């Protein structure tokens, strides 16, 4: 049970950052002054659009052959059901963007340490995240903010060159 639990949180933490960026896709464009007074969570449209973007991102990530070429990631993907991962990532994105949710999973470092994620795998994830954000027409400002959040987790996730 704990191995499955750890794998779930590892995958959830890793993909949460990506999902966060995607959530802005459903947000309406706001004026600069209005955008600055609202949280990123609010500008993304709240929980429903965030969950839709996260769901799409996870669907893309769990089927991507480049990411799943990593044996540790592939094994974790097979142990952790996608719906559970989507739930965890949605909670994390909600929290880090200023929403009311509480992510209770492990830290990014703890969750990803055993996955041996490389720089190339990280870059592939970022590419896929940008594609999902574009698909959902996430405004540029919100996309940049989400990517900044995701990129802030890189030192804890990428463990191999």
DSSP file (Angstrom, degrees, kcal/mol; ACC not computed):
  #  RESIDUE AA STRUCTURE BP1 BP2  ACC     N-H-->O    O-->H-N    N-H-->O    O-->H-N    TCO  KAPPA ALPHA  PHI   PSI    X-CA   Y-CA   Z-CA
    1    1 A X     >        0   0    0      0, 0.0     4,-2.5     0, 0.0     5,-0.1   0.000 360.0 360.0 360.0 -42.7    0.0    0.0    0.0
    2    2 A X  H  >  +     0   0    0      2,-0.2     4,-2.9     1,-0.2     5,-0.2   0.849 360.0  53.4 -70.5 -31.9    2.7    2.5    0.9
    3    3 A X  H  > S+     0   0    0      2,-0.2     4,-2.3     1,-0.2    -1,-0.2   0.928 113.2  43.3 -66.0 -43.3    4.6    1.8   -2.4
    4    4 A X  H  > S+     0   0    0      2,-0.2     4,-2.4     1,-0.2    -2,-0.2   0.908 114.4  51.0 -65.6 -42.6    1.5    2.5   -4.4
    5    5 A X  H  X S+     0   0    0     -4,-2.5     4,-2.1     1,-0.2    -2,-0.2   0.921 111.6  47.3 -60.9 -45.7    0.8    5.5   -2.2
    6    6 A X  H  X S+     0   0    0     -4,-2.9     4,-2.3     1,-0.2    -2,-0.2   0.900 111.3  50.7 -64.4 -41.7    4.3    6.9   -2.7
    7    7 A X  H  X S+     0   0    0     -4,-2.3     4,-2.5     2,-0.2     5,-0.3   0.898 108.7  52.6 -64.2 -39.8    4.1    6.3   -6.5
    8    8 A X  H  X S+     0   0    0     -4,-2.4     4,-2.7     1,-0.2    -2,-0.2   0.944 112.2  43.9 -60.8 -47.8    0.8    8.2   -6.7
    9    9 A X  H  X S+     0   0    0     -4,-2.1     4,-2.7     2,-0.2     5,-0.2   0.854 111.3  55.6 -68.2 -33.0    2.2   11.2   -4.9
   10   10 A X  H  X S+     0   0    0     -4,-2.3     4,-2.0     2,-0.2    -2,-0.2   0.950 113.3  39.8 -63.2 -48.8    5.4   11.1   -6.9
   11   11 A X  H  X S+     0   0    0     -4,-2.5     4,-2.2     2,-0.2     5,-0.2   0.910 115.7  52.2 -67.3 -41.2    3.5   11.2  -10.2
   12   12 A X  H  X S+     0   0    0     -4,-2.7     4,-1.3    -5,-0.3    -2,-0.2   0.925 111.0  46.8 -62.0 -44.5    1.0   13.7   -8.9
   13   13 A X  H  X S+     0   0    0     -4,-2.7     4,-0.8     1,-0.2    -1,-0.2   0.908 112.3  50.6 -64.6 -41.7    3.7   16.1   -7.7
   14   14 A X  H  < S+     0   0    0     -4,-2.0     4,-0.4    -5,-0.2    -1,-0.2   0.877 117.9  36.4 -65.4 -38.6    5.6   15.8  -10.9
   15   15 A X  H  X S+     0   0    0     -4,-2.2     4,-2.4     1,-0.2    -1,-0.2   0.557  97.0  82.9 -94.4  -8.1    2.7   16.6  -13.1
   16   16 A X  H  X S+     0   0    0     -4,-1.3     4,-2.5     1,-0.2    -1,-0.2   0.923  89.2  53.3 -60.4 -43.9    1.0   19.1  -10.8
   17   17 A X  H  X S+     0   0    0     -4,-0.8     4,-1.4     1,-0.2   133,-0.3   0.913 110.0  48.0 -59.1 -42.4    3.2   21.8  -12.0
   18   18 A X  H  > S+     0   0    0     -4,-0.4     4,-1.5     1,-0.2    -1,-0.2   0.911 110.6  51.0 -64.1 -42.5    2.3   21.1  -15.6
   19   19 A X  H  X S+     0   0    0     -4,-2.4     4,-1.6     1,-0.2    -1,-0.2   0.872 102.0  61.9 -64.0 -36.9   -1.3   20.9  -14.8
   20   20 A X  H  < S+     0   0    0     -4,-2.5     4,-0.5     1,-0.2     3,-0.4   0.915 103.7  49.0 -56.0 -44.4   -1.1   24.3  -13.1
   21   21 A X  H >< S+     0   0    0     -4,-1.4     3,-1.0   125,-0.2    -1,-0.2   0.884 108.8  53.5 -64.6 -38.2   -0.1   25.9  -16.3
   22   22 A X  H >< S+     0   0    0     -4,-1.5     3,-2.1     1,-0.2     4,-0.3   0.774  92.0  73.3 -69.2 -26.6   -2.9   24.3  -18.2
   23   23 A X  G >< S+     0   0    0     -4,-1.6     3,-1.0    -3,-0.4    -1,-0.2   0.758  83.8  67.4 -63.5 -23.8   -5.6   25.5  -15.9
   24   24 A X  G X  S+     0   0    0     -3,-1.0     3,-1.5    -4,-0.5   115,-0.7   0.632  78.0  86.7 -71.2 -10.8   -5.3   29.1  -17.2
   25   25 A X  G <  S+     0   0    0     -3,-2.1    -1,-0.2     1,-0.3    -2,-0.2   0.829  88.5  47.1 -59.4 -34.3   -6.7   27.9  -20.5
   26   26 A X  G <  S+     0   0    0     -3,-1.0    -1,-0.3    -4,-0.3    -2,-0.1   0.507  90.8 109.1 -87.6  -3.8  -10.2   28.4  -19.4
   27   27 A X    <   -     0   0    0     -3,-1.5     2,-0.3    -4,-0.2   112,-0.2  -0.401  68.8-123.1 -75.7 148.6   -9.6   31.8  -18.0
   28   28 A X        -     0   0    0     15,-0.2     2,-0.2    -2,-0.1    -1,-0.1  -0.642  34.8-100.2 -84.9 148.4  -11.0   34.9  -19.6
   29   29 A X        -     0   0    0     -2,-0.3     2,-0.3   109,-0.0    -1,-0.1  -0.497  44.6-163.3 -68.3 136.1   -8.5   37.6  -20.5
   30   30 A X        -     0   0    0     -2,-0.2     2,-0.0     1,-0.1    -1,-0.0  -0.823  25.0 -97.9-118.5 156.7   -8.5   40.4  -17.9
   31   31 A X     >  -     0   0    0     -2,-0.3     4,-3.2     1,-0.1     5,-0.2  -0.364  41.8-108.8 -67.1 157.5   -7.2   44.0  -18.1
   32   32 A X  H  > S+     0   0    0      1,-0.2     4,-2.1     2,-0.2     5,-0.1   0.914 118.3  45.4 -57.8 -46.6   -3.8   44.4  -16.5
   33   33 A X  H  > S+     0   0    0      1,-0.2     4,-0.9     2,-0.2    -1,-0.2   0.897 115.9  46.5 -67.1 -38.4   -5.0   46.3  -13.4
   34   34 A X  H >> S+     0   0    0      1,-0.2     4,-0.6     2,-0.2     3,-0.5   0.905 111.8  51.8 -67.8 -41.1   -7.9   43.8  -12.9
   35   35 A X  H >< S+     0   0    0     -4,-3.2     3,-0.8     1,-0.2    -2,-0.2   0.874 105.7  54.9 -63.2 -38.1   -5.6   40.8  -13.4
   36   36 A X  H 3< S+     0   0    0     -4,-2.1    -1,-0.2     1,-0.2    -2,-0.2   0.765 106.2  51.6 -69.2 -24.3   -3.1   42.1  -10.8
   37   37 A X  H << S+     0   0    0     -4,-0.9     2,-0.3    -3,-0.5    -1,-0.2   0.585 103.5  68.6 -89.0  -9.7   -5.8   42.4   -8.1
   38   38 A X  S << S-     0   0    0     -3,-0.8     2,-0.0    -4,-0.6     0, 0.0  -0.799  87.9-108.6-109.4 150.9   -7.1   38.9   -8.6
   39   39 A X     >  -     0   0    0     -2,-0.3     4,-2.5     1,-0.1     5,-0.2  -0.308  29.6-113.1 -69.7 160.2   -5.3   35.6   -7.7
   40   40 A X  H  > S+     0   0    0     57,-0.3     4,-1.9     1,-0.2     6,-0.2   0.897 119.9  58.3 -59.4 -39.7   -4.0   33.4  -10.4
   41   41 A X  H  4>S+     0   0    0     56,-2.9     5,-2.0     1,-0.2     4,-0.5   0.927 108.7  44.2 -54.6 -47.6   -6.6   30.9   -9.3
   42   42 A X  H >45S+     0   0    0     55,-0.3     3,-1.2     1,-0.2    -2,-0.2   0.909 111.7  52.3 -65.9 -42.8   -9.4   33.4   -9.9
   43   43 A X  H 3<5S+     0   0    0     -4,-2.5    -1,-0.2     1,-0.3    -2,-0.2   0.769 105.7  55.9 -66.7 -24.7   -7.9   34.6  -13.3
   44   44 A X  T 3<5S-     0   0    0     -4,-1.9    -1,-0.3    -5,-0.2   -18,-0.2   0.593 122.9-106.9 -81.0 -11.2   -7.8   30.9  -14.4
   45   45 A X  T < 5 -     0   0    0     -3,-1.2     4,-0.3    -4,-0.5     3,-0.3   0.468  55.2 -90.8 101.7   2.4  -11.5   30.6  -13.7
   46   46 A X  S  ><S-     0   0    0     -5,-2.0     4,-1.6    -6,-0.2     5,-0.2  -0.457  71.9 -29.7  93.1-164.6  -11.4   28.6  -10.5
   47   47 A X  H  > S+     0   0    0      1,-0.2     4,-2.7     2,-0.2     5,-0.2   0.859 124.9  57.7 -64.9 -41.6  -11.5   24.8   -9.9
   48   48 A X  H  > S+     0   0    0     -3,-0.3     4,-1.8     1,-0.2    -1,-0.2   0.959 111.5  38.9 -61.4 -53.9  -13.6   23.6  -12.8
   49   49 A X  H  > S+     0   0    0     -4,-0.3     4,-2.3     1,-0.2    -1,-0.2   0.876 115.2  54.7 -65.4 -33.1  -11.4   25.0  -15.6
   50   50 A X  H  X S+     0   0    0     -4,-1.6     4,-2.6     1,-0.2    -1,-0.2   0.935 108.2  48.9 -61.8 -44.6   -8.2   24.1  -13.7
   51   51 A X  H  X S+     0   0    0     -4,-2.7     4,-2.2     1,-0.2    -1,-0.2   0.848 109.8  52.2 -65.9 -33.2   -9.5   20.5  -13.4
   52   52 A X  H  X S+     0   0    0     -4,-1.8     4,-2.2    -5,-0.2    -1,-0.2   0.933 112.3  44.5 -67.1 -45.8  -10.2   20.3  -17.1
   53   53 A X  H  X S+     0   0    0     -4,-2.3     4,-2.6     2,-0.2    -2,-0.2   0.915 113.8  50.1 -65.6 -43.1   -6.8   21.5  -18.1
   54   54 A X  H  X S+     0   0    0     -4,-2.6     4,-2.9    -5,-0.2     5,-0.2   0.918 109.0  52.6 -61.1 -43.4   -5.1   19.2  -15.6
   55   55 A X  H  X S+     0   0    0     -4,-2.2     4,-2.3     1,-0.2    -1,-0.2   0.929 111.0  46.3 -58.7 -46.5   -7.1   16.3  -16.9
   56   56 A X  H  X S+     0   0    0     -4,-2.2     4,-1.9     2,-0.2    -1,-0.2   0.912 112.7  50.4 -63.0 -42.1   -6.0   17.0  -20.5
   57   57 A X  H  X S+     0   0    0     -4,-2.6     4,-2.9     2,-0.2    -2,-0.2   0.937 110.7  47.8 -62.7 -46.8   -2.4   17.4  -19.4
   58   58 A X  H  X S+     0   0    0     -4,-2.9     4,-2.9     1,-0.2     5,-0.2   0.911 108.9  54.8 -61.8 -41.5   -2.3   14.1  -17.5
   59   59 A X  H  X S+     0   0    0     -4,-2.3     4,-0.5    -5,-0.2    -1,-0.2   0.896 112.5  43.9 -57.6 -39.9   -3.9   12.3  -20.4
   60   60 A X  H >X S+     0   0    0     -4,-1.9     4,-0.6     2,-0.2     3,-0.6   0.922 115.0  48.0 -70.4 -44.9   -1.1   13.6  -22.6
   61   61 A X  H >< S+     0   0    0     -4,-2.9     3,-0.9     1,-0.2    -2,-0.2   0.904 108.1  52.2 -66.0 -42.8    1.7   12.9  -20.2
   62   62 A X  H 3< S+     0   0    0     -4,-2.9    -1,-0.2     1,-0.2    -2,-0.2   0.648 116.1  41.5 -73.5 -11.4    0.7    9.3  -19.3
   63   63 A X  H << S+     0   0    0     -3,-0.6     2,-0.5    -4,-0.5    -1,-0.2   0.423  83.9 115.8-110.6  -0.4    0.6    8.4  -23.0
   64   64 A X    <X  -     0   0    0     -3,-0.9     4,-2.3    -4,-0.6     5,-0.1  -0.571  54.1-153.8 -75.5 121.4    3.7   10.2  -24.2
   65   65 A X  T  4 S+     0   0    0     -2,-0.5     4,-0.5     1,-0.2    -1,-0.2   0.832  91.2  54.6 -65.4 -32.0    6.3    7.6  -25.4
   66   66 A X  T >4 S+     0   0    0      2,-0.2     3,-0.7     1,-0.2     4,-0.4   0.938 112.7  41.2 -67.8 -45.6    9.2    9.9  -24.7
   67   67 A X  G >4 S+     0   0    0      1,-0.2     3,-1.2     2,-0.2    -2,-0.2   0.908 115.6  50.6 -67.6 -41.3    8.3   10.5  -21.0
   68   68 A X  G 3< S+     0   0    0     -4,-2.3    -1,-0.2     1,-0.3    -2,-0.2   0.478  87.5  83.2 -79.8  -1.0    7.3    6.9  -20.5
   69   69 A X  G <  S+     0   0    0     -3,-0.7     2,-0.6    -4,-0.5    -1,-0.3   0.779  71.1  90.3 -67.8 -26.1   10.6    5.6  -22.0
   70   70 A X  S <> S-     0   0    0     -3,-1.2     4,-2.8    -4,-0.4     5,-0.2  -0.624  78.5-146.1 -69.7 116.8   12.0    6.2  -18.5
   71   71 A X  H  > S+     0   0    0     -2,-0.6     4,-2.3     1,-0.2     5,-0.2   0.838  95.7  51.5 -59.0 -35.0   11.5    2.9  -16.8
   72   72 A X  H  > S+     0   0    0     43,-0.2     4,-2.1     2,-0.2    -1,-0.2   0.907 112.9  44.5 -69.8 -40.5   10.8    4.4  -13.4
   73   73 A X  H  > S+     0   0    0     42,-0.4     4,-2.7    -3,-0.2    -2,-0.2   0.923 113.6  50.9 -67.0 -44.4    8.2    6.8  -14.7
   74   74 A X  H  X S+     0   0    0     -4,-2.8     4,-1.7     1,-0.2    -2,-0.2   0.909 111.2  47.9 -60.6 -42.9    6.6    4.0  -16.8
   75   75 A X  H  X S+     0   0    0     -4,-2.3     4,-1.2    -5,-0.2    -1,-0.2   0.913 112.8  48.2 -64.9 -42.5    6.4    1.7  -13.7
   76   76 A X  H  X S+     0   0    0     -4,-2.1     4,-2.1     1,-0.2     3,-0.3   0.901 108.6  54.7 -64.6 -40.3    4.9    4.5  -11.6
   77   77 A X  H  < S+     0   0    0     -4,-2.7    -1,-0.2     1,-0.2    -2,-0.2   0.879 107.7  50.1 -59.9 -38.4    2.4    5.3  -14.3
   78   78 A X  H  < S+     0   0    0     -4,-1.7    -1,-0.2     1,-0.2    -2,-0.2   0.771 114.1  44.7 -72.7 -25.7    1.2    1.7  -14.3
   79   79 A X  H  < S+     0   0    0     -4,-1.2     2,-0.6    -3,-0.3    -2,-0.2   0.765 105.8  65.0 -87.2 -27.8    0.8    1.7  -10.5
   80   80 A X  S  < S-     0   0    0     -4,-2.1    -1,-0.1    -5,-0.1     2,-0.1  -0.861  83.5-129.3-105.7 117.2   -0.9    5.0  -10.1
   81   81 A X    >>  -     0   0    0     -2,-0.6     4,-2.0     1,-0.1     3,-0.6  -0.393  17.0-128.3 -64.2 136.5   -4.4    5.4  -11.7
   82   82 A X  H 3> S+     0   0    0      1,-0.2     4,-2.8     2,-0.2     5,-0.2   0.868 106.4  57.3 -55.1 -41.6   -4.7    8.5  -13.9
   83   83 A X  H 3> S+     0   0    0      1,-0.2     4,-1.9     2,-0.2    -1,-0.2   0.888 107.5  48.4 -59.7 -36.5   -7.9    9.7  -12.1
   84   84 A X  H <> S+     0   0    0     -3,-0.6     4,-2.3     2,-0.2    -1,-0.2   0.918 111.5  49.5 -67.3 -43.0   -6.1    9.7   -8.7
   85   85 A X  H  X S+     0   0    0     -4,-2.0     4,-2.7     1,-0.2     5,-0.3   0.909 109.3  52.3 -61.1 -43.3   -3.1   11.6  -10.3
   86   86 A X  H  X S+     0   0    0     -4,-2.8     4,-2.4     1,-0.2    -1,-0.2   0.898 108.9  50.8 -60.7 -41.2   -5.5   14.1  -11.8
   87   87 A X  H  X S+     0   0    0     -4,-1.9     4,-2.2    -5,-0.2    -2,-0.2   0.944 112.8  45.0 -61.0 -49.0   -7.1   14.7   -8.4
   88   88 A X  H  X S+     0   0    0     -4,-2.3     4,-2.1     1,-0.2    -2,-0.2   0.913 114.9  46.8 -64.3 -44.1   -3.8   15.2   -6.7
   89   89 A X  H  X S+     0   0    0     -4,-2.7     4,-2.9     2,-0.2     5,-0.3   0.899 110.6  52.9 -67.3 -39.9   -2.4   17.6   -9.4
   90   90 A X  H  X S+     0   0    0     -4,-2.4     4,-2.7    -5,-0.3    -1,-0.2   0.926 109.4  49.6 -60.0 -44.4   -5.7   19.6   -9.4
   91   91 A X  H  X S+     0   0    0     -4,-2.2     4,-2.2     1,-0.2    12,-0.3   0.903 112.8  47.3 -61.3 -41.5   -5.4   20.1   -5.7
   92   92 A X  H  X S+     0   0    0     -4,-2.1     4,-2.9     2,-0.2     5,-0.2   0.927 113.0  46.8 -68.5 -44.1   -1.8   21.2   -5.9
   93   93 A X  H  X S+     0   0    0     -4,-2.9     4,-1.4     1,-0.2     6,-0.3   0.921 111.5  52.7 -63.4 -43.2   -2.5   23.6   -8.8
   94   94 A X  H  <>S+     0   0    0     -4,-2.7     5,-2.9    -5,-0.3     3,-0.3   0.936 113.5  43.8 -55.6 -48.1   -5.5   25.0   -7.0
   95   95 A X  H ><5S+     0   0    0     -4,-2.2     3,-1.7     1,-0.2    -2,-0.2   0.942 112.8  48.7 -65.5 -49.6   -3.4   25.6   -3.9
   96   96 A X  H 3<5S+     0   0    0     -4,-2.9    -1,-0.2     1,-0.3    -2,-0.2   0.661 109.0  54.5 -71.8 -14.1   -0.3   27.1   -5.5
   97   97 A X  T 3<5S-     0   0    0     -4,-1.4   -56,-2.9    -3,-0.3   -57,-0.3   0.370 127.2 -94.1 -97.8   4.3   -2.4   29.5   -7.6
   98   98 A X  T < 5S+     0   0    0     -3,-1.7    -3,-0.2     1,-0.2    -2,-0.1   0.611  79.1 138.2  97.9  13.5   -4.2   31.0   -4.6
   99   99 A X      < -     0   0    0     -5,-2.9    -1,-0.2    -6,-0.3   -59,-0.0  -0.226  66.2-102.5 -85.3 179.5   -7.3   28.8   -4.5
  100  100 A X  S    S+     0   0    0      2,-0.1    -5,-0.1    -2,-0.0    -1,-0.1   0.502  82.3 109.7 -82.5  -4.8   -9.0   27.2   -1.5
  101  101 A X        -     0   0    0    -11,-0.1     2,-0.5   -10,-0.1    -3,-0.1  -0.272  57.6-143.6 -74.2 158.5   -7.7   23.7   -2.0
  102  102 A X        -     0   0    0     -7,-0.0     2,-0.5    -8,-0.0   -10,-0.1  -0.964   5.9-150.7-125.8 113.1   -5.1   22.0    0.2
  103  103 A X        +     0   0    0     -2,-0.5   -15,-0.1   -12,-0.3   -14,-0.0  -0.720  15.9 178.6 -81.2 126.4   -2.5   19.7   -1.4
  104  104 A X        +     0   0    0     -2,-0.5    -1,-0.1   -16,-0.0   -16,-0.0   0.228  41.6 109.0-114.6  12.0   -1.6   17.0    1.2
  105  105 A X  S    S-     0   0    0      1,-0.2     3,-0.1   -17,-0.1   -99,-0.1  -0.061  75.9 -72.7 -79.5-174.7    0.9   15.0   -0.9
  106  106 A X        -     0   0    0      1,-0.1    -1,-0.2  -100,-0.1    -2,-0.0  -0.238  57.1 -86.1 -75.2 165.2    4.6   14.8   -0.6
  107  107 A X     >  -     0   0    0      1,-0.1     4,-2.8     4,-0.0     5,-0.2  -0.269  40.1-110.5 -64.9 159.3    7.1   17.5   -1.6
  108  108 A X  H  > S+     0   0    0      1,-0.2     4,-1.7     2,-0.2     5,-0.2   0.907 118.8  50.4 -59.2 -42.2    8.2   17.6   -5.2
  109  109 A X  H  > S+     0   0    0      1,-0.2     4,-1.3     2,-0.2    -1,-0.2   0.945 114.2  42.8 -62.5 -48.7   11.7   16.5   -4.2
  110  110 A X  H  4 S+     0   0    0      1,-0.2     4,-0.4     2,-0.2    -2,-0.2   0.896 114.6  51.0 -64.6 -40.8   10.5   13.5   -2.2
  111  111 A X  H  < S+     0   0    0     -4,-2.8    -1,-0.2     1,-0.2    -2,-0.2   0.771 119.8  33.5 -70.6 -26.3    7.9   12.5   -4.8
  112  112 A X  H >X S+     0   0    0     -4,-1.7     3,-1.8    44,-0.3     4,-0.5   0.507  85.7  98.4-110.0  -5.5   10.3   12.5   -7.7
  113  113 A X  G >< S+     0   0    0     -4,-1.3     3,-0.7     1,-0.3    -1,-0.1   0.860  88.8  44.6 -53.6 -41.4   13.6   11.4   -6.2
  114  114 A X  G 34 S+     0   0    0     -4,-0.4    -1,-0.3     1,-0.2    -2,-0.1   0.510  98.0  74.6 -83.6  -4.4   13.1    7.7   -7.3
  115  115 A X  G <4 S-     0   0    0     -3,-1.8   -42,-0.4    42,-0.1   -43,-0.2   0.614  84.7-144.8 -87.4 -12.1   12.0    8.6  -10.9
  116  116 A X    <<  -     0   0    0     -3,-0.7     2,-0.2    -4,-0.5    -3,-0.1   0.901  24.4-167.3  51.9  47.6   15.4    9.6  -12.2
  117  117 A X  E     -a  158   0A   0     40,-0.6    42,-2.0    -5,-0.4    43,-1.9  -0.487   4.0-147.9 -73.8 133.2   13.9   12.4  -14.3
  118  118 A X  E  >  -a  160   0A   0     -2,-0.2     4,-2.3    40,-0.2    43,-0.2  -0.479  25.9-108.6 -96.8 167.1   16.3   13.8  -16.9
  119  119 A X  H  > S+     0   0    0     41,-0.7     4,-2.7     1,-0.2     5,-0.2   0.898 120.8  53.2 -59.1 -42.5   16.7   17.3  -18.4
  120  120 A X  H  > S+     0   0    0      1,-0.2     4,-2.1     2,-0.2    -1,-0.2   0.898 108.9  48.6 -62.3 -40.4   15.3   16.0  -21.7
  121  121 A X  H  > S+     0   0    0      2,-0.2     4,-2.2     1,-0.2    -1,-0.2   0.896 111.1  50.9 -66.5 -39.4   12.2   14.5  -20.0
  122  122 A X  H  X S+     0   0    0     -4,-2.3     4,-2.4     2,-0.2    -2,-0.2   0.944 110.4  48.6 -60.8 -47.7   11.7   17.8  -18.2
  123  123 A X  H  X S+     0   0    0     -4,-2.7     4,-2.3     1,-0.2    -2,-0.2   0.869 109.7  52.7 -62.6 -36.4   11.9   19.7  -21.5
  124  124 A X  H  X S+     0   0    0     -4,-2.1     4,-2.5     2,-0.2    -1,-0.2   0.919 108.8  50.1 -63.9 -43.0    9.5   17.3  -23.1
  125  125 A X  H  X S+     0   0    0     -4,-2.2     4,-2.6     1,-0.2    -2,-0.2   0.912 110.2  49.9 -61.2 -43.4    7.0   17.9  -20.2
  126  126 A X  H  X S+     0   0    0     -4,-2.4     4,-2.5     2,-0.2    -1,-0.2   0.912 110.1  50.9 -62.4 -42.8    7.3   21.6  -20.6
  127  127 A X  H  X S+     0   0    0     -4,-2.3     4,-1.9     1,-0.2    -2,-0.2   0.928 112.3  46.2 -59.5 -46.3    6.7   21.3  -24.4
  128  128 A X  H  X S+     0   0    0     -4,-2.5     4,-2.3     1,-0.2    -2,-0.2   0.892 111.0  52.9 -65.5 -39.1    3.6   19.2  -23.8
  129  129 A X  H  X S+     0   0    0     -4,-2.6     4,-2.6     1,-0.2    -2,-0.2   0.925 108.2  49.9 -61.2 -45.5    2.4   21.6  -21.1
  130  130 A X  H  X S+     0   0    0     -4,-2.5     4,-2.4     1,-0.2    -1,-0.2   0.882 109.7  52.2 -61.4 -38.0    2.7   24.6  -23.5
  131  131 A X  H  X S+     0   0    0     -4,-1.9     4,-2.4     2,-0.2    -1,-0.2   0.906 110.4  47.4 -64.7 -41.7    0.8   22.7  -26.1
  132  132 A X  H  X S+     0   0    0     -4,-2.3     4,-1.8     2,-0.2    -2,-0.2   0.912 111.6  50.6 -66.8 -41.9   -2.1   22.0  -23.7
  133  133 A X  H  <>S+     0   0    0     -4,-2.6     5,-2.3     1,-0.2    -2,-0.2   0.913 111.7  47.9 -61.5 -42.3   -2.1   25.6  -22.6
  134  134 A X  H ><5S+     0   0    0     -4,-2.4     3,-1.4     1,-0.2    -2,-0.2   0.905 107.7  55.6 -65.0 -41.2   -2.3   26.7  -26.2
  135  135 A X  H 3<5S+     0   0    0     -4,-2.4    -1,-0.2     1,-0.3    -2,-0.2   0.880 112.3  43.0 -57.4 -38.8   -5.1   24.2  -26.9
  136  136 A X  T 3<5S-     0   0    0     -4,-1.8    -1,-0.3    -5,-0.1    -2,-0.2   0.363 111.5-123.4 -90.9   4.9   -7.1   25.8  -24.1
  137  137 A X  T < 5 -     0   0    0     -3,-1.4     2,-0.3    -4,-0.2    -3,-0.2   0.893  37.7-173.8  55.1  45.5   -6.2   29.3  -25.2
  138  138 A X      < -     0   0    0     -5,-2.3  -113,-0.2    -6,-0.1    -1,-0.2  -0.539  32.2-104.7 -68.6 130.4   -4.8   30.2  -21.8
  139  139 A X     >  -     0   0    0   -115,-0.7     4,-2.5    -2,-0.3     5,-0.2  -0.193  27.0-114.7 -58.3 151.4   -3.9   33.9  -21.8
  140  140 A X  H  > S+     0   0    0      1,-0.2     4,-2.6     2,-0.2     5,-0.2   0.881 112.0  51.0 -57.5 -45.0   -0.2   34.8  -22.1
  141  141 A X  H  > S+     0   0    0      1,-0.2     4,-2.2     2,-0.2    -1,-0.2   0.934 113.6  44.1 -62.2 -46.0    0.2   36.4  -18.7
  142  142 A X  H  > S+     0   0    0      2,-0.2     4,-2.5     1,-0.2    -1,-0.2   0.878 112.3  53.3 -67.5 -37.6   -1.4   33.4  -16.9
  143  143 A X  H  X S+     0   0    0     -4,-2.5     4,-2.7     2,-0.2    -1,-0.2   0.926 109.3  49.0 -61.4 -44.1    0.6   31.0  -18.9
  144  144 A X  H  X S+     0   0    0     -4,-2.6     4,-2.4     1,-0.2    -2,-0.2   0.922 111.4  49.3 -61.5 -43.8    3.8   32.7  -18.0
  145  145 A X  H  X S+     0   0    0     -4,-2.2     4,-2.0     2,-0.2    -1,-0.2   0.909 112.5  47.6 -63.5 -41.7    2.9   32.7  -14.3
  146  146 A X  H  X S+     0   0    0     -4,-2.5     4,-2.8     2,-0.2  -125,-0.2   0.919 111.7  50.0 -65.1 -43.2    2.1   29.0  -14.4
  147  147 A X  H  X S+     0   0    0     -4,-2.7     4,-3.1     1,-0.2    -2,-0.2   0.875 108.2  53.8 -63.7 -36.4    5.3   28.2  -16.2
  148  148 A X  H  X S+     0   0    0     -4,-2.4     4,-1.4     2,-0.2    -1,-0.2   0.917 110.2  47.3 -61.8 -42.1    7.2   30.2  -13.6
  149  149 A X  H  X S+     0   0    0     -4,-2.0     4,-0.5     2,-0.2     3,-0.2   0.942 114.4  46.3 -63.4 -47.8    5.6   28.1  -10.9
  150  150 A X  H >< S+     0   0    0     -4,-2.8     3,-1.7  -133,-0.3     4,-0.4   0.935 111.3  51.5 -61.3 -46.9    6.3   24.9  -12.7
  151  151 A X  H >< S+     0   0    0     -4,-3.1     3,-1.1     1,-0.3     4,-0.4   0.776  98.4  66.4 -64.1 -25.4    9.9   25.9  -13.5
  152  152 A X  H 3< S+     0   0    0     -4,-1.4    -1,-0.3     1,-0.2     3,-0.2   0.708  99.5  53.2 -67.8 -17.3   10.5   26.7   -9.8
  153  153 A X  T XX S+     0   0    0     -3,-1.7     3,-1.3    -4,-0.5     4,-1.0   0.552  81.0  95.5 -91.4  -9.1   10.1   23.0   -9.1
  154  154 A X  H X> S+     0   0    0     -3,-1.1     4,-2.7    -4,-0.4     3,-1.1   0.874  77.6  56.1 -53.8 -46.0   12.7   21.8  -11.6
  155  155 A X  H 34 S+     0   0    0     -4,-0.4    -1,-0.3     1,-0.3    -2,-0.1   0.799 111.3  46.1 -60.0 -25.2   15.6   21.6   -9.1
  156  156 A X  H <4 S+     0   0    0     -3,-1.3   -44,-0.3    -4,-0.1    -1,-0.3   0.639 120.8  37.0 -87.7 -15.3   13.5   19.2   -7.0
  157  157 A X  H << S+     0   0    0     -3,-1.1     2,-0.6    -4,-1.0   -40,-0.6   0.827  99.3  71.9-106.4 -44.1   12.3   17.1   -9.9
  158  158 A X  E  <  +a  117   0A   0     -4,-2.7   -40,-0.2    -5,-0.2    -1,-0.1  -0.672  47.8 160.9 -82.3 117.6   15.2   16.8  -12.4
  159  159 A X  E     +     0   0A   0    -42,-2.0     2,-0.3    -2,-0.6   -41,-0.2   0.458  57.9  50.6-116.0  -5.1   17.8   14.5  -10.9
  160  160 A X  E      a  118   0A   0    -43,-1.9   -41,-0.7     1,-0.0    -1,-0.1  -0.967 360.0 360.0-133.8 150.2   19.8   13.5  -14.0
  161  161 A X              0   0    0     -2,-0.3   -43,-0.1   -43,-0.2   -41,-0.1   0.509 360.0 360.0 -66.9 360.0   21.4   15.5  -16.8
